[in-house]
Amino acid sequence: MRIITRTTPSVDTENWQNTLATAFRHSDDLLAYLELPQNNPMAHQQAAKSFPLLVPKPFADLMEKGNANDPLLRQVMTHPEETRHIEGFVTDPLDEQQSNVQPGIIHKYQGRVLLIAATGCAVNCRYCFRRHFAYQDNQIGRKHWQDALSYVRNDRTIHEVILSGGDPLLLNDHLLSDLLDHIESIPHIKRVRIHTRLPVVIPARLTSALVTRLGQSPLQCSMVLHVNHANELSQELQQGLQQLHQQGIILLNQSVLLRGINDQLIHLSELSELLFEFRVIPYYLHLLDPVQGAHHFHVEEQEAIALHRQLLANLPGYLVPKLVREVPGKANKSPIDLDL
Ligand code: SF4
């Protein structure tokens, strides 16, 4: 198997926030950096109007220059198809407004709640199911943490808080530590989970202060990364994950099955193998949520099932992520029936 251990030379290891501040925000700048020609700039600008382009340089450094079909570039580059309205692809495919019980809190599943700790991301993935989410109504900020956490405090059936967003690691180490203090003070909370893609696109985000703080938490602490392709796994990320692993943090990964990016056996096998080498367990492989603007990433369910069967036949079971879809209103993620 091909092991990809690329370095990310442009990372400022001292200040991940500077790296984020200088991220690419225009398609023409990103294309020029990757030595690619401009193609239909008006269509790209149109696509960026509702969901801007945002790509940190360390992530761009993992892309192959001159390759317009690079699997990392395709995840983050605006596309003319985004502005086409396709039946069945909607702005809130998971009907999250129904479970957005109060600002900053999404309560969908028994025993756990999702806290929107930050309302932005370090990268804008074009297939994101929250690309139209009403973040403006969920900006809780530090002043309103107590309001959101009082919901958690008042429901003793909740045992796990999932920090999500946006990306919760957009909070700086100090703020995140304060938020963890509040969560840790709630007696019935046993676990905290962080859903993040930030360390993948800016590995320097895994600062030693963050790693130490998570390791010191009295709660069981897990981090769920979002990686779709083995090329996203850099050497610097591996170092950060190694440190988290040494602190006892459980590392999991969820991917989305994406047309033209990871829809071949070789892609998913390489990803699982390399994740494991990085101490990360492949956890979920999601079918694309039918969000408006992302129809060109869609993989048919039967094709997904066939691919998943191939994975099962080729890898040990612990390296095969569960193939799931999220169905609005259901009490859990729905495993895709392999016997169909
Ligand atoms: S990092 Fe996650 S929440 Fe943010 S745009 Fe990408 S998929 Fe969406």
Boltz pocket constraint, residues with backbone or C-beta under 6 A from the ligand:
constraints:
  - pocket:
      binder: B
      contacts: [[A, 120], [A, 121], [A, 122], [A, 123], [A, 124], [A, 125], [A, 128], [A, 129], [A, 130], [A, 165], [A, 166], [A, 167], [A, 197], [A, 198], [A, 226]]
      max_distance: 6.0
